Amino acid sequence: MKSGHMSPFLLATWLAMTWLTAFASADANEEKAVYRLRLYQEGVGGLNPPPGTYFFDQGAFVFIQAFYTDPAWYFLEWRGDLEGVHRFGGQLSYTVDQNRDITAVFAEWPKWTLTINVIGGGTTNPPPGEHVYIDRHLATVTAIPDEGWEFDHYEGDLDGTFPTDPVAVMNMWRDRQITAYFVEIIEGEGEGEGE
């Protein structure tokens, strides 16, 4: 081989190695795309991670969970950039491929009023008056007669409670009104008959 010349085989090998080295170097220096997540919350509840702005590499897996912190509130829905997002109740997940704004929405349970009235000598627990209950919660009312009186019956929106049972239990899915009736105990009633 003459000085200053390279064989075709060595030339091809050198070119291939040069190309592979350049390709590997470019691939190593290439940065992944970074995308933003802005996470918001409406209403009373909790988020993991908490509301805020986050940045993730393209292809990263994101998992968000909404949970209740107050029994008067419940998770309602997700809103925002939800295309390609997997949702299951208060859980949300997706693979990062774009910027997203996502909002977790919490709503307040309806509330209903139980109005308790008393006729006669006695009271109730809770006491007579208006009492507010969260939707579908149970309201329990116990009749308590004064000395010399006895509980007789309830009237009103009893929801299946036996009227003469002093303990009334009602499912509060609407407003209700009940009245507890007490009657006086008459001692010696019937004495002297036939005299």
C-alpha positions as CSV (number, residue, x, y, z in Angstrom):
1,M,0.0,0.0,0.0
2,K,1.4,3.4,-1.0
3,S,2.0,5.9,1.8
4,G,-0.9,8.4,2.3
5,H,-3.6,6.1,1.0
6,M,-6.3,4.2,3.1
7,S,-7.8,0.9,1.9
8,P,-11.5,1.0,1.1
9,F,-12.2,-1.3,4.0
10,L,-10.5,0.9,6.5
11,L,-12.1,4.0,5.0
12,A,-15.6,2.5,5.3
13,T,-14.9,1.4,8.9
14,W,-13.6,4.9,9.9
15,L,-16.6,6.6,8.3
16,A,-19.1,4.3,10.1
17,M,-17.4,4.8,13.5
18,T,-17.4,8.6,12.9
19,W,-21.1,8.6,12.1
20,L,-22.0,6.4,15.1
21,T,-20.0,8.6,17.5
22,A,-21.6,11.7,16.2
23,F,-25.1,10.1,16.5
24,A,-24.5,8.9,20.0
25,S,-23.2,12.3,21.0
26,A,-26.2,14.1,19.6
27,D,-28.6,11.6,21.3
28,A,-26.9,12.1,24.6
29,N,-27.1,15.9,24.4
30,E,-30.8,15.9,23.3
31,E,-33.0,17.1,26.1
32,K,-36.5,15.6,26.7
33,A,-39.4,18.0,26.3
34,V,-40.8,19.3,29.6
35,Y,-44.5,20.0,30.1
36,R,-46.4,21.9,32.7
37,L,-49.3,20.8,34.9
38,R,-51.3,23.5,36.7
39,L,-53.4,21.8,39.3
40,Y,-56.4,23.7,40.8
41,Q,-59.1,22.9,43.4
42,E,-62.7,24.2,43.8
43,G,-64.5,23.6,47.1
44,V,-63.5,21.9,50.3
45,G,-61.3,18.8,50.0
46,G,-57.8,17.6,49.6
47,L,-55.4,16.8,46.7
48,N,-52.3,14.7,46.4
49,P,-50.2,16.4,45.2
50,P,-51.6,19.7,46.5
51,P,-52.7,22.5,44.1
52,G,-49.9,24.2,42.3
53,T,-47.7,24.2,39.2
54,Y,-45.6,21.2,38.3
55,F,-43.2,20.3,35.5
56,F,-42.6,16.8,34.1
57,D,-40.5,15.2,31.4
58,Q,-42.3,14.0,28.4
59,G,-43.4,10.4,28.9
60,A,-43.5,10.6,32.7
61,F,-46.4,9.0,34.6
62,V,-48.6,11.4,36.6
63,F,-51.0,10.2,39.3
64,I,-53.4,12.6,41.2
65,Q,-55.8,11.7,44.0
66,A,-58.7,13.8,45.4
67,F,-60.0,13.0,48.8
68,Y,-62.5,14.4,51.2
69,T,-61.5,16.3,54.4
70,D,-65.0,17.4,55.5
71,P,-68.0,15.1,55.7
72,A,-70.2,17.9,54.5
73,W,-68.3,17.9,51.1
74,Y,-67.7,15.2,48.4
75,F,-65.6,14.9,45.3
76,L,-67.7,15.8,42.2
77,E,-65.6,15.7,39.1
78,W,-62.4,16.6,37.2
79,R,-62.4,19.5,34.8
80,G,-59.9,20.9,32.3
81,D,-57.5,19.3,29.8
82,L,-58.6,15.7,30.2
83,E,-58.0,14.3,26.7
84,G,-56.1,11.1,27.1
85,V,-56.5,11.1,30.9
86,H,-57.7,8.1,32.8
87,R,-60.2,8.9,35.5
88,F,-61.7,6.6,38.2
89,G,-63.7,8.6,40.8
90,G,-61.3,10.8,42.7
91,Q,-58.2,9.3,41.0
92,L,-56.6,10.6,37.8
93,S,-53.6,9.5,35.8
94,Y,-51.9,10.1,32.5
95,T,-48.6,9.9,30.6
96,V,-47.1,13.4,30.0
97,D,-47.5,14.6,26.4
98,Q,-48.6,18.2,26.7
99,N,-49.2,21.1,29.0
100,R,-52.4,20.6,31.1
101,D,-54.6,22.7,33.4
102,I,-56.7,20.3,35.6
103,T,-59.2,21.2,38.3
104,A,-60.6,19.0,41.1
105,V,-64.2,20.0,41.9
106,F,-65.7,19.3,45.3
107,A,-69.4,20.0,46.1
108,E,-71.3,20.4,49.3
109,W,-73.9,17.7,50.2
110,P,-77.5,19.1,50.4
111,K,-78.7,19.8,53.9
112,W,-82.1,19.2,55.4
113,T,-84.0,20.6,58.4
114,L,-85.7,18.5,61.1
115,T,-88.2,20.5,63.1
116,I,-89.2,19.0,66.4
117,N,-92.3,20.1,68.3
118,V,-93.5,19.0,71.8
119,I,-97.1,19.0,73.2
120,G,-97.5,18.2,76.9
121,G,-95.0,17.8,79.7
122,G,-91.8,16.6,78.2
123,T,-88.9,17.3,75.9
124,T,-86.7,15.5,73.4
125,N,-83.1,14.8,72.7
126,P,-82.1,16.8,70.6
127,P,-84.3,19.5,72.1
128,P,-87.4,20.9,70.4
129,G,-86.5,23.3,67.5
130,E,-84.8,23.1,64.1
131,H,-81.8,20.8,63.5
132,V,-79.8,20.6,60.3
133,Y,-78.5,17.3,58.9
134,I,-76.3,16.4,55.9
135,D,-78.1,14.6,53.1
136,R,-78.8,10.9,53.8
137,H,-77.6,11.1,57.4
138,L,-79.8,9.5,60.2
139,A,-81.6,11.7,62.7
140,T,-82.4,10.1,66.0
141,V,-84.9,11.7,68.4
142,T,-85.7,10.4,71.9
143,A,-88.8,11.5,73.8
144,I,-88.2,12.3,77.5
145,P,-91.3,12.8,79.7
146,D,-91.4,15.2,82.7
147,E,-92.2,13.8,86.1
148,G,-95.8,12.9,86.2
149,W,-96.1,12.6,82.4
150,E,-95.5,9.8,80.0
151,F,-94.7,9.7,76.3
152,D,-97.8,8.9,74.2
153,H,-96.8,9.1,70.5
154,Y,-95.2,11.0,67.6
155,E,-97.0,12.6,64.7
156,G,-95.4,13.9,61.5
157,D,-92.8,12.7,58.9
158,L,-91.6,9.6,60.8
159,D,-90.2,7.7,57.8
160,G,-91.4,4.3,59.1
161,T,-90.8,4.8,62.8
162,F,-93.5,3.2,65.0
163,P,-95.4,6.2,66.4
164,T,-95.5,5.0,70.0
165,D,-91.8,4.2,70.1
166,P,-90.1,7.0,72.1
167,V,-87.0,6.7,69.9
168,A,-87.6,7.9,66.3
169,V,-85.0,7.3,63.6
170,M,-85.3,9.1,60.3
171,N,-83.2,9.2,57.1
172,M,-82.7,12.8,56.2
173,W,-83.2,13.0,52.5
174,R,-85.8,15.8,52.8
175,D,-87.0,18.4,55.3
176,R,-89.1,16.8,58.1
177,Q,-91.3,17.9,60.9
178,I,-92.4,15.7,63.9
179,T,-94.3,16.4,67.1
180,A,-93.9,14.4,70.3
181,Y,-97.1,14.1,72.4
182,F,-97.0,13.6,76.2
183,V,-99.9,12.8,78.4
184,E,-100.3,13.4,82.2
185,I,-100.3,10.4,84.4
186,I,-103.5,10.6,86.5
187,E,-102.9,8.8,89.8
188,G,-105.9,7.0,91.4
189,E,-107.9,7.1,88.2
190,G,-110.9,4.8,88.7
191,E,-110.8,4.8,92.5
192,G,-114.1,5.0,94.2
193,E,-116.1,3.4,91.5
194,G,-119.1,1.5,92.7
195,E,-119.2,3.3,96.0
